[in-house]
Each structure stands twice: as C-alpha cells, then as structure tokens.
Amino acid sequence: MNSASKKILVLGTKNKDKLRELKRLLKGAKLRALSPADFPGCPEAAETGRTFEANAKQKARAYSKFTGSLALADDSGLRVDALGGRPGVYSARFAGPGCTYEDNNRKLLRLLQKTPPSKRGAKFVCVVALYDAGKLVGVVRGECRGRIAQAPRGRNGFGYDPVFIPDGFSKTFAELPKTQKNKISHRGRAMRAARRLLLHSGFV
C-alpha cells in the first residue's frame, strides 16, 4: 500500500516534539500521519477543558471537523502528589504564558525544594481521543507512576522528562533510550491502546 492510498490520520498537535513522538509510536500502522500544518488555514484548536479527556476530545473534534479526516489528539500532563495533583492540565504552561520546558521544570523543583524523596511521588497521564469526520470514535488513557528527581538529568525527551523517574528505574525519562521510554511511558501506553481502538474500528 503506497502512502497516497493510506487513510489519513491527522495528529492534532502543533508541538513538534510531541508530533515526532506520536509518529514514532505509530510506526508500522497503515495510516498516513499528517499534522495540522499540512492543511492550509487550519486554526490551532483550543484547550479550554478542565480535564485531560475534555481537552483531548476538544482538539481531536476540531481538527477532524476542519480536515474531514480521522484525527487523533492527546492531552497529557504531570500530576504531583505533594502539589495536590498540579500542574495537571496546566502542565505545558505551568510557569506562565510563553514559558519554556526549562521554566516549568525550574518552577516544579522550586516548589518541591523542601519535599523529601519519599514524598515526591507523581504520575504522568495521557488521554487520547479519536474522531472521524467530526464524530467520536473513542477515548483511551495511559498512565505512568514515578517520582520527581532532585535536579534535571538527561538530554532525551522533552517537557518534564528530565525530572521524572519512572517506578522501577533510577534514571529519568530523559536519560532512557527512546525505545525504552516508549515501552513504559504514559503516551506509549495510551498510543498502544489507540492502535487497538483503530484496529477494532476498522481503520488499520
């Protein structure tokens, strides 16, 4: 099957790091993965929901309706026990508008400065929504428990990866090889569930 005859799947994000990771996780699927940037005039979908699921559905629905295609969108974030579940849905903009990954990590570590290792539990959450021609196909979820490191470590990954140590490991996500991270990560788990949903729904 050549790429032109494959069904289009719009990956509903304009974050280049996330886009690369999603494409890597979809490798081998009989779908032609495109981004909103491949559709001239496609506006950026709003994220005004109060939950990961609401945001994922909002984005997937908007991109699916605009393109008339199958669309997948995820909303992901970090929930830190000692912070009452923050930053949660505000993970990407935790340090304020226009903040960088480093800004967010600095704020997180500053807030946890006096928190002992035994109290630094956290989990990454990823919710993926699939819509086809504006209609809901399904929603899946993936989680990864771990703890927050004392300082950033590693150069792989993005976002909070340098400060998140998954359970059973001594290295942060940013220190692990991409293939190993994807086996255990919240997004890896959610995307494997999304692939099963796509298969069950007859799209692949």
ABEGO torsion letter per residue (X at the ends): XBAAABBBBBBBBABAAAAAAAAAAABGBBBBBBBAAABBGBBBBBBABABAAAAAAAAAAAAAAAAGBBBBBBBBBBBBAAAGGOAEAAAAAAAEBGBBAAAAAAAAAAAAAABBAAAABBBBBBBBBBBBGGBBAEBBBBBBBBBBBABBBEABEBEAAAABBBBGBABBAAABBAAAAAAABAAAAAAAAAAAAAAAAGAX
